[in-house]
Amino acid sequence: MRITFAPWGETLAELADAGRRAEEAGAEVIWLQELHRSASISAAAVIQATSTAQVGTAIQLAFTRSPMVTALEAMDLDELADGRFVLGLGTGVQRLNEDWHNARWGKPVGHMREVVRNVRHFTANATSGAEMALEGEYEPMRIRGYERPYPVRRTEIPVYLAAMGPAMTRLAGRIGDGWISHELCSPTYLAERTLPEIQAGVDAVEGRQRSDIELVVSACCSVDSDLKAAVDRVRPHVGFYASVRTYADFFEFHGLAEDQQRVIDAFRAGTGADYLGDEVSTAMVDAITLNGDRDRVMEQLSAYEGLADAVKLSAPTHGLTPAEIRQGQDEVIGLIQTITGGRK
C-alpha cells in the first residue's frame, strides 16, 4: 500500500517545503486540495520543490473551470513535473458550486462524466490541429482552429475521481484511473459500502479490471505519545464533518447517529463549525481518524491493507492554531519516515 501525503502551509513556501519534506520521508504522492488555495497553483509550487514524488490535486473542483482550462492546467503542470502530475477531480457540494462559484451543478454524475471525457479528448488532441466536437448536456465542446504549438509531456494524464456517494463511486469504477475517498472512510465502510460500488463500475466496462483503478483512502492522522492529546487534537476536525447532515449515512453505519445529532444541535445553536470538539465522542474520533502513538497509528493503518492501494495521510487543521497544525504535521511526516524508511 502506497503512503501518500496532503501537506498544509500557512504560506505557499511552507506548503511546498512540507511537500519536499514528505517526499524525503518517503511519501510517493503529494496531494493538494482546493478551498483556501487554488489546487493548480499549489501543485505548481510543490512540483518545483520536489523531484521524485508524484504531485496531484485532491481535489480540484471539476465544474468551476471549463474542461479546456482544466486540461490546459493539467498539461502545464505535467510538463512542469516532467510527467509526475495526477489530475484529481471532485464535484464539491451543490451550494459551493452555485453560490460561491456561479457554476452549473445539474446532475453531478452525468456532468462529471462529460468533464472527464472532454479533458481527456482535449489533452489527446491539443497538438493535432484537428476539430474537437463533442455533444453534451453540460459540457458540449466545439473547438476549431486550435493547435497547441509546443509539445505535450503526456497525451494521457491520469484522472482520479473523488467520490463518496454510490453513483459517483460507480462512475469512478467505470472511467477513473483512480478513486480518492472522503476522510469519512473507515476500513469497514470502505469494505462494505464503497468497494462493491467500485467493482460494479469496473464490471460495467468490458475488459476492465479492478487493478485498472488505484484506490486512495484519505485519513486524517493525529500522532502523539499521549493518546488523550492525540484524540483531543483531532476532535474539532471530526466535529467539522459531523456538523454536516449530508454525512449522516456514514455515522449511522457506525451506530453514531445520536453522537452526530449532538454535534449538529450545537452547530445550530451557534457554535462555529471549527469549534465543535467538545461535542465529539471518542467513538466518532476512532471511526474517522488514525490517532495515538506511532505504533497504534500503524496498527490502525494496517486495517486498510488489502482494501486500498494507497493512503493519503494529513494532519488535523480545524479548530487549531498554525503552531498546533505545524506540530501535528511534523508528527505525520515523522510517521511516514518510520513506515517507509525514507525516500529510496
Secondary structure as the mmCIF struct_conf table of DSSP 4:
data_model
#
loop_
_struct_conf.conf_type_id
_struct_conf.id
_struct_conf.beg_label_comp_id
_struct_conf.beg_label_asym_id
_struct_conf.beg_label_seq_id
_struct_conf.end_label_comp_id
_struct_conf.end_label_asym_id
_struct_conf.end_label_seq_id
STRN STRN1 ARG A 2 PHE A 5
BEND BEND1 GLU A 10 THR A 11
HELX_RH_AL_P HELX_RH_AL_P1 LEU A 12 ALA A 25
TURN_TY1_P TURN_TY1_P1 GLY A 26 GLY A 26
BEND BEND2 GLU A 28 GLU A 28
STRN STRN2 VAL A 29 LEU A 32
BEND BEND3 GLU A 34 ARG A 37
HELX_RH_AL_P HELX_RH_AL_P2 ALA A 39 ALA A 49
BEND BEND4 SER A 51 ALA A 53
STRN STRN3 GLN A 54 THR A 57
BEND BEND5 ALA A 58 ALA A 58
STRN STRN4 GLN A 60 LEU A 61
BEND BEND6 ALA A 62 ARG A 65
HELX_RH_AL_P HELX_RH_AL_P3 PRO A 67 LEU A 80
TURN_TY1_P TURN_TY1_P2 ALA A 81 ASP A 82
BEND BEND7 GLY A 83 GLY A 83
STRN STRN5 PHE A 85 GLY A 90
HELX_RH_AL_P HELX_RH_AL_P4 GLN A 94 ARG A 95
HELX_RH_PI_P HELX_RH_PI_P1 LEU A 96 TRP A 100
BEND BEND8 HIS A 101 HIS A 101
BEND BEND9 GLY A 106 LYS A 107
HELX_RH_AL_P HELX_RH_AL_P5 PRO A 108 ASN A 125
TURN_TY1_P TURN_TY1_P3 ALA A 126 SER A 128
STRN STRN6 MET A 132 LEU A 134
BEND BEND10 GLU A 137 TYR A 138
STRN STRN7 MET A 141 ILE A 143
BEND BEND11 GLY A 145 GLY A 145
BEND BEND12 TYR A 150 TYR A 150
BEND BEND13 ARG A 153 ARG A 153
BEND BEND14 THR A 155 THR A 155
STRN STRN8 VAL A 159 ALA A 162
BEND BEND15 GLY A 165 GLY A 165
HELX_RH_AL_P HELX_RH_AL_P6 PRO A 166 ILE A 175
BEND BEND16 ASP A 177 ASP A 177
STRN STRN9 GLY A 178 ILE A 180
BEND BEND17 GLU A 183 GLU A 183
HELX_RH_AL_P HELX_RH_AL_P7 PRO A 187 TYR A 189
HELX_RH_PI_P HELX_RH_PI_P2 LEU A 190 THR A 194
HELX_RH_AL_P HELX_RH_AL_P8 LEU A 195 ASP A 203
TURN_TY1_P TURN_TY1_P4 ALA A 204 ALA A 204
BEND BEND18 VAL A 205 VAL A 205
TURN_TY1_P TURN_TY1_P5 GLU A 206 GLY A 207
HELX_RH_3T_P HELX_RH_3T_P1 ARG A 210 ASP A 212
BEND BEND19 ILE A 213 ILE A 213
STRN STRN10 GLU A 214 VAL A 223
BEND BEND20 SER A 225 ASP A 226
HELX_RH_AL_P HELX_RH_AL_P9 LEU A 227 ALA A 242
TURN_TY1_P TURN_TY1_P6 SER A 243 SER A 243
HELX_RH_3T_P HELX_RH_3T_P2 ARG A 245 TYR A 247
HELX_RH_AL_P HELX_RH_AL_P10 ALA A 248 PHE A 253
TURN_TY1_P TURN_TY1_P7 HIS A 254 GLY A 255
HELX_RH_AL_P HELX_RH_AL_P11 ALA A 257 ARG A 268
TURN_TY1_P TURN_TY1_P8 ALA A 269 GLY A 270
HELX_RH_3T_P HELX_RH_3T_P3 ALA A 273 TYR A 275
HELX_RH_3T_P HELX_RH_3T_P4 GLY A 277 GLU A 279
HELX_RH_AL_P HELX_RH_AL_P12 THR A 282 ILE A 288
STRN STRN11 THR A 289 GLY A 292
BEND BEND21 ASP A 293 ASP A 293
HELX_RH_AL_P HELX_RH_AL_P13 ARG A 294 SER A 302
TURN_TY1_P TURN_TY1_P9 ALA A 303 TYR A 304
STRN STRN12 GLU A 305 GLU A 305
TURN_TY1_P TURN_TY1_P10 GLY A 306 LEU A 307
STRN STRN13 ALA A 308 ALA A 308
BEND BEND22 ASP A 309 ASP A 309
STRN STRN14 ALA A 310 SER A 314
TURN_TY1_P TURN_TY1_P11 HIS A 318 GLY A 319
HELX_RH_AL_P HELX_RH_AL_P14 PRO A 322 THR A 340
BEND BEND23 GLY A 342 GLY A 342
#
